[in-house]
Amino acid sequence: MESRIIFVDEKLKQAFAELSDRNKRLHKEIEKALNKIKFNIFCGRNIKKNLIPKILKQKYDVDNLWVYNLSKDWRLLYSVADNEIEVLAVVLDWMDHKDYDRLFGF
């Protein structure tokens, strides 16, 4: 089943658009990941509910979190939502491995 990809807010959507000028490789990697997620929403790695960082739960009010590994140690974070009409993949953020480790307390 095909899903629709949305960004959690306009600020993140704009940051992604601007990324094409600053870091073309990363922008292309994220585009490729979003295309895979669009056709297989569960292709990322599911994070157990008790391991979802509190800051993400509070900031985005999410109860599920998925991580898609990009090349060069970057991670794409997204959540799966259902609005009764379609399934949505909500992009929350992307970060390098160092920030990812810090977020999860590794």
Protein Blocks (a to p, Z undefined) as FASTA:
>chain_A
ZZddddfbfklmmmmmmmmmmmmmlmmmmmmmmmmmmmomklpccddfklpcfklmmmno
pabdcddddehhiacddddddehlaccdddfbdcdfklmmmmnoZZ
